[in-house]
Amino acid sequence: MKPTTITIHNTANEKSSAANERAWLTNPSNKVQASYHIVIDEREAIECLPLNENAWHAGDGSGITSGNRTSIGIEICESGNYAKTIDNAVTLIAQMLKERGWGIDRLRRHWDWSRKVCPRLMYDAGTWSGWYAFKAAVQGRLTEMNKGESGVKLDKANVKVNGKDVKDGVIIGGSVYVPLRGVSEALGAAITWDNKTKTATIKTK
């Protein structure tokens, strides 16, 4: 396979670790026709297949332009500290994009290939606000990596909202930037994203 995209999934298993998900692929009792390239949890990322081999993960058949034939499949575990798992996934994917000279336009959901509600924890009742926040976090990490390489220091900012820490705060041009989703969650507010109008909406309880 010559991959052109990276596809993100959730495991849909609230108790399984990356090691367990890897073991399930070769468990004799597993009769499911499914595979993926990398699985990640709060502790580690495990490569299950070489990244230049096809995996059966996108649910869209075996056509030459299908996700199964063109995309690297990454499973994000739902067990343990999910916030840490997401942070690990953001770093891993940003590194993969950087290595390939790609941008976040190369990221796909399982949904994009076959309309399966996956990654399900980013679905947010159909708004997919979690998905857009995830992509924004990857972009932020990728930008940080690229600036670090070019010798431009990106200073981190410690941000607290009602006593809660908000991750990924940075100082750029004398201003502090933080992920909108992190601030919203710290306030106990709900955030939605309208992809058509490119509008983020925050509603307090």
N, CA and C of each residue as an Amber inpcrd file, in Angstrom:
protein
   615
   0.8350000  -1.1960000   0.0000000   0.0000000   0.0000000   0.0000000
   0.8690000   1.2450000   0.0000000   0.4460000   2.2400000  -0.7710000
   1.0330000   3.5630000  -0.7010000  -0.0130000   4.4860000  -0.0810000
   0.0220000   4.6580000   1.2430000  -1.0310000   5.4090000   1.9230000
  -1.0630000   6.8810000   1.5280000  -2.2870000   7.4000000   1.4750000
  -2.4670000   8.8230000   1.1890000  -3.1940000   9.5450000   2.3200000
  -3.7340000   8.7890000   3.2800000  -4.4620000   9.3860000   4.4010000
  -4.2370000   8.5520000   5.6660000  -4.6870000   9.1010000   6.7870000
  -4.6810000   8.3980000   8.0720000  -6.1100000   8.4040000   8.6020000
  -6.6380000   7.2310000   8.9290000  -8.0210000   7.1130000   9.3940000
  -8.0620000   6.8240000  10.8900000  -8.9010000   7.5820000  11.5870000
  -8.9990000   7.4960000  13.0450000 -10.2530000   6.7190000  13.4440000
 -10.0900000   5.8210000  14.4250000 -11.1680000   5.0010000  14.9590000
 -11.1610000   5.0540000  16.4870000 -12.2890000   4.7120000  17.1020000
 -12.3420000   4.3130000  18.5090000 -12.5570000   2.8100000  18.5550000
 -12.0440000   2.1680000  19.5980000 -12.1410000   0.7060000  19.6870000
 -13.5390000   0.2050000  20.0280000 -14.4070000   1.0910000  20.5620000
 -15.7560000   0.6900000  21.0090000 -15.6840000  -0.3810000  22.0910000
 -14.6270000  -0.3490000  22.8740000 -14.4410000  -1.2720000  23.9940000
 -13.8940000  -0.4580000  25.1620000 -14.7250000  -0.2620000  26.1770000
 -14.3620000   0.6400000  27.2660000 -13.3420000   0.0530000  28.2340000
 -13.0510000  -1.2420000  28.1210000 -12.1770000  -1.8890000  29.1020000
 -10.8600000  -2.3960000  28.5220000 -10.6940000  -2.3450000  27.2260000
  -9.5410000  -2.9810000  26.5830000  -8.3730000  -2.0230000  26.3870000
  -7.1740000  -2.5300000  26.6490000  -5.9490000  -1.7600000  26.4570000
  -5.4150000  -1.9810000  25.0440000  -4.3800000  -1.2440000  24.6940000
  -3.7520000  -1.4200000  23.3800000  -3.1990000  -2.8370000  23.2400000
  -2.5690000  -3.3450000  24.2980000  -2.0100000  -4.6970000  24.2540000
  -3.1080000  -5.7430000  24.0500000  -4.2420000  -5.5450000  24.7180000
  -5.3560000  -6.4880000  24.5590000  -5.9460000  -6.4300000  23.1580000
  -6.0580000  -5.2180000  22.6180000  -6.5940000  -5.0790000  21.2620000
  -5.6640000  -5.7460000  20.2500000  -4.3550000  -5.6030000  20.4560000
  -3.3930000  -6.2750000  19.5760000  -3.5280000  -7.7960000  19.6940000
  -3.6640000  -8.2890000  20.9100000  -3.7810000  -9.7320000  21.1280000
  -5.0520000 -10.2950000  20.4860000  -6.1120000  -9.4960000  20.4610000
  -7.3830000  -9.9520000  19.8960000  -7.2770000 -10.2560000  18.4010000
  -6.3780000  -9.5650000  17.7250000  -6.2290000  -9.7860000  16.2820000
  -5.8260000 -11.2200000  15.9600000  -5.0660000 -11.8420000  16.8310000
  -4.5870000 -13.2090000  16.5800000  -5.2100000 -14.2260000  17.5330000
  -6.2380000 -13.8230000  18.2630000  -6.9520000 -14.7540000  19.1370000
  -7.7410000 -15.7470000  18.2850000  -7.5690000 -17.0460000  18.4750000
  -8.2650000 -18.0440000  17.6500000  -9.7910000 -17.9260000  17.6770000
 -10.3430000 -17.3500000  18.7490000 -11.8030000 -17.2140000  18.8300000
 -12.3210000 -15.9890000  18.0820000 -11.4250000 -15.1460000  17.5840000
 -11.8210000 -13.9440000  16.8520000 -12.1290000 -14.3080000  15.3990000
 -13.3960000 -14.2360000  15.0340000 -13.8220000 -14.5660000  13.6710000
 -14.1380000 -13.3220000  12.8440000 -13.8700000 -12.1420000  13.4100000
 -14.1990000 -10.8810000  12.7320000 -13.1450000 -10.5700000  11.6750000
 -13.5900000 -10.1660000  10.4920000 -12.6680000  -9.7470000   9.4390000
 -12.3510000  -8.2660000   9.6220000 -11.3590000  -8.0130000  10.4260000
 -10.9720000  -6.6210000  10.6960000  -9.5180000  -6.5690000  11.1120000
  -8.8590000  -5.4890000  10.7550000  -7.4750000  -5.2690000  11.1590000
  -7.1880000  -3.7780000  11.0850000  -6.0570000  -3.3860000  11.6290000
  -5.6720000  -1.9760000  11.6500000  -4.1690000  -1.9160000  11.8330000
  -3.6180000  -0.7480000  11.6330000  -2.1640000  -0.6140000  11.6650000
  -1.6060000  -0.3230000  13.0540000  -2.2310000   0.6080000  13.7690000
  -1.7140000   1.0390000  15.0680000  -2.8640000   1.1350000  16.0620000
  -2.6230000   0.7090000  17.2990000  -3.5890000   0.9060000  18.3770000
  -2.8640000   1.6320000  19.5110000  -3.5470000   2.5830000  20.1380000
  -2.8890000   3.4470000  21.1270000  -3.7600000   3.6070000  22.3640000
  -3.1180000   3.6220000  23.5290000  -3.8370000   3.8780000  24.7680000
  -3.0630000   4.8960000  25.5960000  -3.3400000   4.9570000  26.8980000
  -2.7040000   5.9710000  27.7510000  -1.2280000   5.6950000  28.0080000
  -0.7850000   4.4620000  27.7210000   0.5900000   4.0830000  28.0250000
   1.4710000   3.8870000  26.7970000   0.8930000   3.3850000  25.7020000
   1.7350000   2.9970000  24.5730000   0.9580000   2.9760000  23.2660000
   1.7230000   2.9620000  22.1790000   1.1710000   2.7480000  20.8430000
   1.8280000   1.4840000  20.2930000   1.0200000   0.5980000  19.7080000
   1.5240000  -0.6660000  19.1930000   1.2270000  -0.7520000  17.7050000
   2.2690000  -0.9750000  16.9040000   2.0780000  -1.1770000  15.4720000
   1.7420000  -2.6380000  15.2350000   0.5680000  -2.8870000  14.6800000
   0.0830000  -4.2520000  14.4670000   0.3610000  -4.7600000  13.0590000
   0.4410000  -3.8620000  12.1120000   0.7490000  -4.1940000  10.7230000
   1.7560000  -3.1840000  10.1830000   2.6180000  -3.5870000   9.2620000
   3.4840000  -2.6030000   8.6020000   2.6360000  -1.5330000   7.9230000
   3.0990000  -0.3190000   7.9440000   2.2920000   0.7890000   7.4300000
   2.1940000   0.8070000   5.9120000   2.8940000  -0.1030000   5.2560000
   2.7690000  -0.2030000   3.7910000   1.9850000  -1.4430000   3.3760000
   1.2560000  -2.0390000   4.3360000   0.3580000  -3.1540000   4.0270000
  -1.0890000  -2.7250000   4.2320000  -1.9880000  -3.2830000   3.4180000
  -3.4020000  -2.9690000   3.5590000  -3.9670000  -3.5360000   4.8600000
  -4.8870000  -2.8090000   5.4640000  -5.6480000  -3.2890000   6.6190000
  -7.1280000  -3.2170000   6.2750000  -7.9300000  -4.0180000   6.9790000
  -9.3740000  -4.0860000   6.7160000 -10.0820000  -3.3240000   7.8310000
 -10.1680000  -2.0050000   7.6970000 -10.6350000  -1.1690000   8.8040000
 -11.6620000  -0.1120000   8.4120000 -11.7870000   0.1970000   7.1240000
 -12.6040000   1.3450000   6.7200000 -14.0410000   0.9820000   6.3660000
 -14.3230000  -0.3080000   6.1930000 -15.6900000  -0.7280000   5.9080000
 -16.1930000  -0.3610000   4.5340000 -15.2800000  -0.1070000   3.5920000
 -15.7200000   0.3330000   2.2620000 -15.1910000  -0.5630000   1.1390000
 -14.9430000  -1.8290000   1.4630000 -14.5730000  -2.7690000   0.4160000
 -13.1120000  -2.7190000   0.0230000 -12.8390000  -3.2270000  -1.1750000
 -11.4490000  -3.3750000  -1.6000000 -11.1390000  -2.6380000  -2.8970000
 -11.9440000  -1.6260000  -3.2200000 -11.6730000  -0.8180000  -4.4120000
 -10.3300000  -0.1190000  -4.3120000  -9.7880000   0.2260000  -5.4510000
  -8.4410000   0.7920000  -5.4820000  -8.3320000   2.1160000  -4.7170000
  -9.4440000   2.8690000  -4.6090000  -9.4180000   4.1360000  -3.8850000
 -10.0820000   4.0420000  -2.5150000 -10.4010000   2.8400000  -2.0830000
 -11.0720000   2.6540000  -0.7950000 -10.1340000   2.9950000   0.3650000
 -10.7310000   3.2520000   1.5210000  -9.9340000   3.4920000   2.7120000
  -9.0960000   2.2860000   3.0830000  -9.6540000   1.1070000   2.8510000
  -8.9020000  -0.1120000   3.1450000  -7.6180000  -0.2100000   2.3280000
  -7.6380000   0.3660000   1.1210000  -6.4870000   0.2600000   0.2220000
  -5.5510000   1.4670000   0.2670000  -5.9980000   2.5500000   0.8700000
  -5.2000000   3.7780000   0.7710000  -4.8850000   4.4580000   2.0970000
  -5.4160000   3.9440000   3.2170000  -5.3220000   4.7040000   4.4620000
  -4.7160000   3.8870000   5.6010000  -3.9230000   4.5410000   6.4250000
  -3.3750000   3.9420000   7.6410000  -4.4440000   4.0140000   8.7250000
  -4.8020000   2.8890000   9.3040000  -5.8520000   2.8380000  10.3200000
  -5.2820000   2.9090000  11.7280000  -5.7650000   3.8660000  12.5170000
  -5.3230000   4.0190000  13.9040000  -6.5200000   3.8800000  14.8400000
  -6.4370000   2.9280000  15.7720000  -7.4850000   2.7010000  16.7660000
  -7.1100000   3.3860000  18.0710000  -8.0080000   4.2180000  18.5820000
  -7.8090000   4.9000000  19.8550000  -8.6120000   4.1700000  20.9280000
  -7.9200000   3.6600000  21.9380000  -8.5900000   2.9260000  23.0150000
  -9.4610000   3.8600000  23.8560000 -10.4770000   3.2740000  24.4940000
 -11.4070000   4.0410000  25.3080000 -11.2180000   3.7830000  26.7990000
 -10.3180000   2.8840000  27.1580000 -10.1310000   2.5050000  28.5580000
  -9.1800000   3.4600000  29.2640000  -9.1730000   3.3870000  30.5960000
  -8.2030000   4.1540000  31.3780000  -8.3940000   5.6560000  31.2730000
  -7.2890000   6.3730000  31.2620000  -7.2980000   7.8370000  31.2070000
  -7.4550000   8.2560000  29.7470000  -8.6880000   8.5070000  29.3350000
  -8.9490000   8.7810000  27.9270000  -8.3170000  10.1030000  27.4790000
  -8.2760000  11.0900000  28.3710000  -7.6560000  12.3770000  28.0190000
  -6.1770000  12.1730000  27.6960000  -5.4900000  11.3320000  28.4630000
  -4.0810000  11.0440000  28.2040000  -3.9310000  10.2730000  26.8990000
  -4.8590000   9.3350000  26.6510000  -4.8260000   8.5820000  25.3970000
  -4.9630000   9.5140000  24.2030000  -5.9020000  10.4460000  24.2800000
  -6.0900000  11.4090000  23.1960000  -4.8330000  12.2520000  23.0030000
  -4.2230000  12.6760000  24.0960000  -2.9960000  13.4660000  24.0010000
  -1.8930000  12.6580000  23.3250000  -1.7880000  11.3830000  23.6770000
  -0.8010000  10.5170000  23.0310000  -1.0840000  10.3850000  21.5340000
  -2.3740000  10.2320000  21.1960000  -2.7620000  10.0920000  19.7870000
  -2.4540000  11.3630000  19.0120000  -2.7160000  12.5020000  19.6200000
  -2.4170000  13.7900000  18.9710000  -0.9310000  13.8810000  18.6320000
  -0.0800000  13.5090000  19.5890000   1.3690000  13.5600000  19.3630000
   1.8020000  12.5840000  18.2770000   1.3220000  11.3450000  18.3740000
   1.6810000  10.3260000  17.3840000   1.2890000  10.7580000  15.9780000
   0.0570000  11.2100000  15.8210000  -0.4410000  11.5550000  14.4880000
   0.2620000  12.7940000  13.9460000   0.5300000  13.7660000  14.8180000
   1.2870000  14.9420000  14.3780000   2.6670000  14.5260000  13.8750000
   3.3030000  13.5930000  14.5710000   4.6120000  13.1000000  14.1330000
   4.5140000  12.4040000  12.7800000   3.4650000  11.6040000  12.6040000
   3.2860000  10.8840000  11.3440000   3.0490000  11.8520000  10.1890000
   2.2670000  12.8820000  10.4240000   2.0200000  13.8850000   9.3900000
   3.3050000  14.6220000   9.0470000   4.0450000  14.9890000  10.0760000
   5.2970000  15.7250000   9.8630000   6.2880000  14.8930000   9.0490000
   6.4130000  13.6110000   9.4030000   7.3470000  12.7360000   8.6920000
   7.0150000  12.6240000   7.2030000   5.7340000  12.7240000   6.8840000
   5.2900000  12.5530000   5.4980000   5.1050000  13.8690000   4.7590000
   5.2790000  14.9720000   5.4610000   5.0640000  16.2730000   4.8430000
   3.5870000  16.5390000   4.5780000   2.7150000  15.9320000   5.3850000
   1.2680000  16.0790000   5.2210000   0.7120000  17.1000000   6.2040000
  -0.5170000  17.5700000   5.9200000  -1.2600000  18.4180000   6.8350000
  -2.4700000  17.6700000   7.3640000  -3.2690000  18.3400000   8.1980000
  -4.4290000  17.6660000   8.8020000  -5.5270000  17.3790000   7.7810000
  -5.3980000  17.9070000   6.5620000  -6.3470000  17.5600000   5.5090000
  -6.2320000  16.0930000   5.1250000  -5.1700000  15.4260000   5.5710000
  -4.9870000  14.0000000   5.2910000  -5.6700000  13.1130000   6.3300000
  -6.2770000  13.6980000   7.3580000  -6.9420000  12.9140000   8.3950000
  -8.3760000  12.5690000   7.9840000  -8.7730000  11.3490000   8.2720000
 -10.1240000  10.8750000   7.9720000 -10.7370000  10.2050000   9.1910000
 -12.0660000  10.2340000   9.2630000 -12.8100000   9.4200000  10.2290000
 -13.2150000   8.1230000   9.5410000 -13.4460000   7.0850000  10.3120000
 -14.0630000   5.8760000   9.7610000 -15.3550000   6.2760000   9.0400000
 -16.0670000   7.2220000   9.6320000 -17.3140000   7.7490000   9.0720000
 -17.1470000   8.2280000   7.6290000 -16.0290000   8.8210000   7.3170000
 -15.8210000   9.3880000   5.9840000 -15.8090000   8.3180000   4.9020000
 -15.4440000   7.0910000   5.2510000 -15.3830000   6.0180000   4.2650000
 -16.6940000   5.2480000   4.1390000 -17.3580000   4.9890000   5.2710000
 -18.5160000   4.0860000   5.2060000 -19.6970000   4.5100000   6.0690000
 -19.6410000   5.7330000   6.6030000 -20.7260000   6.2920000   7.4090000
 -21.0000000   5.5060000   8.6930000 -20.0060000   4.7900000   9.1750000
 -20.1230000   4.1970000  10.4990000 -19.8230000   5.2810000  11.5260000
 -20.5990000   5.3250000  12.6180000 -20.3730000   6.3420000  13.6460000
 -19.1030000   5.9770000  14.4170000 -17.9980000   6.3970000  13.8830000
 -16.6760000   6.0800000  14.4170000 -15.6830000   7.0970000  13.8500000
 -14.8330000   7.6800000  14.6980000 -14.6380000   7.4230000  16.1190000
 -15.8240000   7.9150000  16.9580000 -16.4670000   6.9970000  17.6370000
 -17.7660000   7.2690000  18.2610000 -17.6900000   8.3020000  19.3800000
 -16.5610000   8.3780000  20.0920000 -16.4570000   9.3430000  21.1850000
 -16.2120000  10.7620000  20.6960000 -16.0880000  10.9290000  19.3930000
 -15.9570000  12.2700000  18.8110000 -17.2270000  12.6920000  18.0750000
 -18.2510000  11.8470000  18.1320000 -19.4810000  12.0590000  17.3560000
 -20.3270000  13.2050000  17.9090000 -20.4720000  13.2400000  19.2330000
 -21.1850000  14.3310000  19.9080000 -22.5630000  14.5970000  19.3090000
 -23.3820000  13.5360000  19.2850000 -24.7770000  13.6400000  18.8310000
 -24.8960000  14.1900000  17.4130000 -23.9150000  13.8710000  16.5820000
 -23.9930000  14.2710000  15.1830000 -23.2940000  15.5650000  14.8400000
 -22.8080000  16.2930000  15.8480000 -22.1200000  17.5510000  15.5670000
 -20.6500000  17.3230000  15.2060000 -20.1170000  16.1970000  15.6250000
 -18.7040000  15.8660000  15.4160000 -17.7710000  16.9320000  15.9950000
 -18.2160000  17.6230000  17.0370000 -17.3730000  18.6650000  17.6240000
 -16.0790000  18.0830000  18.1870000 -16.1490000  16.8550000  18.7020000
 -14.9460000  16.2090000  19.2090000 -13.9260000  15.9490000  18.1210000
 -14.4140000  15.6250000  16.9150000 -13.5210000  15.3780000  15.7860000
 -12.8060000  16.6570000  15.3700000 -13.5450000  17.7660000  15.2910000
 -12.9280000  19.0230000  14.8800000 -11.9450000  19.5270000  15.9450000
 -12.2810000  19.2740000  17.2190000 -11.3530000  19.6440000  18.2850000
 -10.0860000  18.7930000  18.2130000 -10.2440000  17.5240000  17.8880000
  -9.1020000  16.6240000  17.7630000  -8.1890000  17.0790000  16.6280000
  -8.7710000  17.4120000  15.4870000  -7.9730000  17.8850000  14.3570000
  -7.2390000  19.1810000  14.7180000  -7.9180000  20.0510000  15.4420000
  -7.2920000  21.3130000  15.8460000  -6.1170000  21.0470000  16.7830000
  -6.2730000  20.0650000  17.6740000  -5.1820000  19.7190000  18.5880000
  -3.9870000  19.1550000  17.8270000  -4.2720000  18.3180000  16.8200000
  -3.1890000  17.7770000  15.9910000  -2.4780000  18.9130000  15.2560000
  -3.2570000  19.8560000  14.7310000  -2.6510000  20.9930000  14.0300000
  -1.7640000  21.7890000  14.9720000  -2.2420000  21.9990000  16.1960000
  -1.4490000  22.7340000  17.1690000  -0.1420000  22.0290000  17.4900000
  -0.2100000  20.7020000  17.6680000   0.9970000  19.9320000  17.9680000
   1.9470000  19.9220000  16.7680000   1.3840000  19.8260000  15.5810000
   2.1960000  19.8340000  14.3600000   2.8930000  21.1780000  14.1860000
   2.1650000  22.2510000  14.4380000   2.7540000  23.5930000  14.3560000
   3.8820000  23.7510000  15.3480000   3.6740000  23.2360000  16.5530000
   4.7050000  23.3060000  17.5910000   5.9540000  22.5420000  17.1620000
   5.7620000  21.3600000  16.5840000   6.9010000  20.5630000  16.1160000
   7.6580000  21.2840000  15.0090000   6.9320000  21.8430000  14.0760000
   7.5720000  22.5240000  12.9470000   8.3110000  23.7820000  13.3900000
   7.7460000  24.5190000  14.3240000   8.4060000  25.7270000  14.8100000
   9.6360000  25.3730000  15.6190000   9.5390000  24.2790000  16.3760000
  10.6920000  23.8430000  17.1480000  11.8490000  23.4760000  16.2440000
  11.5390000  22.8500000  15.1120000  12.5720000  22.4410000  14.1640000
  13.2250000  23.6440000  13.5070000  12.4330000  24.6920000  13.2650000
  12.9650000  25.8650000  12.5800000  13.7020000  26.8090000  13.5250000
  13.7230000  26.4360000  14.8160000  14.4530000  27.2420000  15.7860000
  13.6090000  28.3210000  16.4260000  12.3320000  28.3990000  16.0920000
  11.4360000  29.3710000  16.7040000  10.8240000  28.7580000  17.9500000
  11.0850000  29.3480000  19.0860000  10.5930000  28.7990000  20.3370000
   9.1270000  29.1300000  20.5270000   8.3430000  28.1040000  20.8510000
   6.9260000  28.2920000  21.1190000   6.7260000  28.1150000  22.6190000
   6.5560000  29.2290000  23.3340000   6.4320000  29.1730000  24.7830000
   5.0720000  28.6330000  25.1950000   5.0990000  27.7490000  26.1880000
   3.8480000  27.2050000  26.7120000   3.2840000  28.1290000  27.7740000
   1.9730000  28.1320000  27.8830000   1.2960000  28.9510000  28.8860000
   0.4830000  28.0450000  29.8020000   0.6060000  28.2770000  31.1010000
  -0.2210000  27.5520000  32.0640000  -1.5410000  28.2960000  32.2220000
  -2.6250000  27.6210000  31.8800000  -3.9390000  28.2630000  31.9190000
  -4.8390000  27.5150000  32.8890000  -5.4940000  28.2550000  33.7800000
  -6.4520000  27.6610000  34.7140000  -7.7970000  28.3520000  34.5550000
  -8.8450000  27.5490000  34.4960000 -10.2110000  28.0660000  34.4260000
 -10.9830000  27.4760000  35.5950000 -11.4300000  28.3380000  36.5030000
 -12.1050000  27.8790000  37.7190000 -11.2860000  26.8160000  38.4460000
  -9.9730000  27.0220000  38.4650000  -9.0910000  26.1140000  39.1720000
  -8.6900000  24.8740000  38.3990000  -9.2360000  24.6990000  37.1920000
  -8.9230000  23.5210000  36.3760000  -7.8780000  23.8730000  35.3250000
  -6.9070000  22.9640000  35.1590000  -5.8680000  23.1910000  34.1630000
  -6.4020000  22.9500000  32.7560000  -6.0440000  23.8340000  31.8370000
  -6.3800000  23.6720000  30.4290000  -5.0810000  23.4070000  29.6780000
  -5.0200000  22.2660000  28.9900000  -3.7940000  21.8570000  28.3130000
  -3.5770000  22.6120000  26.9990000  -2.3300000  22.5610000  26.5410000
  -1.9260000  23.0570000  25.2290000  -2.0260000  24.5700000  25.0800000
  -1.9050000  25.3010000  26.2000000  -1.8340000  26.7560000  26.1050000
  -0.4660000  27.1800000  25.5940000  -0.4280000  28.1130000  24.6500000
   0.8400000  28.5940000  24.0980000   0.8000000  30.1110000  23.9880000
   2.0040000  30.6940000  23.9530000   2.1340000  32.1450000  23.8060000
   2.6810000  32.4390000  22.4200000   1.9210000  33.1830000  21.6310000
   2.3420000  33.5390000  20.2810000   2.1370000  35.0480000  20.1130000
   3.2060000  35.7440000  19.8340000   3.1160000  37.1900000  19.6260000
   2.5800000  37.9480000  20.8110000   2.8860000  37.4560000  22.0220000
   2.4480000  38.1390000  23.2250000   1.0350000  37.8060000  23.6650000
   0.3320000  36.9540000  22.9150000  -1.0280000  36.5520000  23.2730000
  -1.0580000  35.0760000  23.6490000  -1.9640000  34.7200000  24.5420000
  -2.1150000  33.3300000  24.9770000  -3.2310000  32.6720000  24.1710000
  -2.9200000  31.5010000  23.5950000  -3.8890000  30.7380000  22.8250000
  -4.1260000  29.4020000  23.5170000  -5.3960000  29.0270000  23.6450000
  -5.7540000  27.7370000  24.2500000  -6.8470000  27.0920000  23.4110000
  -6.9550000  25.7460000  23.4370000  -8.0280000  25.0780000  22.7140000
  -9.3880000  25.4750000  23.2750000 -10.2910000  25.8640000  22.4150000
 -11.6150000  26.3040000  22.8370000 -12.3510000  25.2050000  23.5890000
 -12.1670000  23.9600000  23.1310000 -12.8500000  22.8430000  23.7860000
 -12.3870000  22.6910000  25.2340000 -11.0760000  22.8770000  25.4770000
 -10.5530000  22.7430000  26.8290000 -11.1420000  23.7750000  27.7690000
 -11.2630000  25.0110000  27.2910000 -11.8610000  26.0680000  28.1050000
 -13.3290000  25.7680000  28.3780000 -14.0350000  25.3260000  27.3580000
 -15.4640000  25.0300000  27.5030000 -15.6950000  23.9360000  28.5340000
 -14.9060000  22.8660000  28.4510000 -15.0690000  21.7570000  29.3910000
 -14.7590000  22.1920000  30.8120000 -13.7550000  23.0500000  30.9770000
 -13.4170000  23.5450000  32.3070000 -14.5400000  24.3990000  32.8910000
 -15.3000000  25.0530000  32.0160000 -16.4390000  25.8690000  32.4500000
 -17.7060000  25.0450000  32.6180000 -17.6470000  23.7610000  32.2420000
 -18.8380000  22.9260000  32.2940000 -19.8180000  23.2630000  31.1970000
 -19.3140000  23.8300000  30.1070000 -20.1710000  24.2440000  28.9950000
 -20.0870000  23.2330000  27.8590000 -21.0850000  23.2760000  26.9960000
 -21.1150000  22.4040000  25.8210000 -20.6450000  23.1980000  24.6100000
 -19.8500000  22.5340000  23.7610000 -19.3610000  23.2010000  22.5550000
 -19.8070000  22.4250000  21.3250000 -20.2670000  23.1370000  20.3130000
 -20.6710000  22.5130000  19.0560000 -19.9660000  23.2170000  17.9100000
 -19.8750000  22.5120000  16.7980000 -19.1720000  23.0500000  15.6350000
 -20.0420000  22.9070000  14.4020000 -20.2500000  23.9980000  13.6770000
 -20.9670000  23.9810000  12.4150000 -19.9260000  24.0680000  11.3060000
 -19.6840000  22.9340000  10.6500000 -18.6320000  22.8880000   9.6440000
 -18.9780000  23.7260000   8.4160000 -20.2800000  23.8980000   8.1340000
 -20.6890000  24.6620000   6.9520000 -20.3450000  26.1410000   7.1130000
 -20.6350000  26.6790000   8.2800000 -20.3930000  28.0970000   8.5260000
 -19.0830000  28.3550000   9.2670000 -18.3860000  27.2390000   9.6340000
 -17.1360000  27.3310000  10.4020000 -17.3450000  28.1280000  11.6810000
 -18.3970000  27.7390000  12.4100000 -18.7620000  28.4520000  13.6400000
 -18.7260000  27.5220000  14.8350000 -18.0080000  27.9350000  15.8750000
 -18.0110000  27.2090000  17.1370000 -18.9550000  27.9290000  18.0880000
 -19.8230000  27.1730000  18.7560000 -20.8040000  27.7490000  19.6600000
 -20.6510000  27.1350000  21.0450000 -20.5670000  27.9810000  22.0610000
 -20.4480000  27.5170000  23.4480000 -21.7340000  27.8750000  24.1700000
 -22.3070000  26.8710000  24.8710000 -23.5140000  27.0940000  25.6520000
 -23.2690000  26.6540000  27.0820000 -23.4860000  27.5780000  28.0200000
 -23.3270000  27.2470000  29.4390000 -24.6180000  26.6090000  29.9310000
 -24.4830000  25.8220000  30.9790000 -25.6510000  25.1370000  31.5450000
 -26.5100000  26.1120000  32.3170000
